Amino acid sequence: MLTASAVDAMLKAKGYSEGSLYIRIDKASKDHLITEEMAKWAHAVRLDANDQRHADEGSELPTEADAKRRIDFATSLAMFLFTLPARVSKGLAQ
């Protein structure tokens, strides 16, 4: 659930605060802030969090590998949205 919250917070930090997380992910993709593939992965993270948040009895509990994949995505998204642009700006300034 926390990785979905992290995706949500990062999109909000980039100015995508209107509507649901679903809408914000799609808008970020359409605006080319993130790639279509990143949007697909973000939706997968969002849907997995929904299963846990709503305690769906038919949903399996996530495994350690599931958690690692979601954390990898959140980390990659943070690098793509914040770290890489900052490095590029710093490099250009030097």
ABEGO torsion letter per residue (X at the ends): XAAAAAAAAAAAAAGBABEBAAAAAAAAAAAGABBAAAAAAAAAAAAAAAAAAAGBAABBBBBAAAAAAAAAAAAAAAAAAAAAAAAAAAAAAX
